[in-house]
């Protein structure tokens, strides 16, 4: 049942975007588990599955922008998971479940602008993921989970594209810690998911550098991110999360090149940079339109294609204007 429901609409996995169908199936599973829990309140498996179902329901509701309901379900998940982990402190799965619940709560509180609460939840999550990674240094999943947690921490501290606490220096340190965890060591085989996460982190680093006016450094970070994403196979790039990241990097490359163009003195350099910026905007818009047409954007992201199309149009107008001025 859970694999089928994930396929329908769990945002943590590749899915067909049927959020309503997925929610209905999760609610059905919840009713069964609640009935079992009423009879066997101490059953480990029932408690853990019920905590998971609340988390999954919260994820669907969050995707539907029903953030209050999502937060309620994440908190119900946490209320089950915390005592279960306390009773089983050596069970890494139950501890990880608590870390994920705190992470989800932090995500929703960021959306609602409750940034201090989000910081507290993400700190709790980060500390748990850090303990898990420290206990098993060779565990790749534990290392990736900790890196993701550092990314989330960086977002609430200072990522300029989402509500944040304005602590850019601290955010950059957090992203750099994520980057260090994700860097492939010499002799290690590259992991697709690790590379995707590293690309995501490098986009974050670039955005912070751009916000601080370090456009050339930001551009270099975006380019490394792009290289990692474009090195994936066609099948790997078909993953909606990867395509979203790719579209985001295209957009950031457009912004960086446009900013450099506005500062460039020689007309030839200005034209070259503007032309490249317009091209990146167009590529990003095309990719986001594709995602929207396949129902792979949540409501909060649905306007992204139109925003990029507008940026591409304005960029091309500026490019035509500079061309006309240079020909006089």
Secondary structure, 3 states (H helix, E strand, C coil): CHHHHHHHHCCCCCCCCCHHHHHHHHHHHHHHHHHHHHHCCCCHHHHHHHHHHHHHHHHHHHHCCCHHHHHHHHHHHHHHHHHHHHHCCCCHHHHHHHHHHHHHHHHHHHHCCCHHHHHHHHHHHHHHHHHHHHHCCCCHHHHHHHHHHHHHHHHHHHCCCCCCCCCHHHHHHHHHHHHHHHCCCCCCCCCHHHHHHHHHHHHHHHHHHHHCCCHHHHHHHHHHHHHHHHCCCHHHHCCHHHHHHHHHHHHHHHHHHHHHHHHCCCHHHHHHHHHHHHHHHHHHHHHHHHHHHCCCCCHHHCCHHHHHHHHHHHHHHHHHHHHHHHCC
